Amino acid sequence: MDFTINIDIICPACSRKALLTIDSKVPDGMFSAKRFAGKASCIHCGFKHPKLTVVNEDLYYKFPVADRMFYARNKENLIWLRDFFKNRSQGDNEPYLDFPKTFYMHRDEILKKIDSFL
């Protein structure tokens, strides 16, 4: 399956929100990675890079939850995650929707932090 995914990252030049665009081929439509490479651009400072590699820590939407880090790829993903934790309980049947137990224990904190981004 071919598709484009947009990831909000911290701009390496100005530390504001920038965009990393990845054209990818992923089997089964799943996208789960800790390292991303794509075309980066920042509307704030004009930074551009044709093939920037970033890691989870470079994602714009992230925050600590107890001893873990919570990451979202972009605003749409952040909204989806907010709705997931607001409406679902631990133990969904889909393994890729399983989150660390810590996240379920701190559901209210996660929802509050997500709302602060929105």
HELIX and SHEET records of a PDB file:
HELIX    1   1 PRO A   27  GLY A   29  5                                   3    
HELIX    2   2 ASN A   56  ASP A   58  5                                   3    
HELIX    3   3 LYS A   75  ASN A   87  1                                  13    
HELIX    4   4 PRO A   95  LEU A   97  5                                   3    
HELIX    5   5 LYS A  101  MET A  105  1                                   5    
HELIX    6   6 ARG A  107  PHE A  117  1                                  11    
SHEET    1   A 4 ASP A   2  ILE A  10  0                                        
SHEET    2   A 4 LYS A  17  LYS A  25 -1                                        
SHEET    3   A 4 ARG A  35  SER A  41 -1                                        
SHEET    4   A 4 LYS A  48  VAL A  55 -1                                        
SHEET    1   B 2 TYR A  61  VAL A  65  0                                        
SHEET    2   B 2 ARG A  68  ALA A  72 -1                                        
END                                                                             
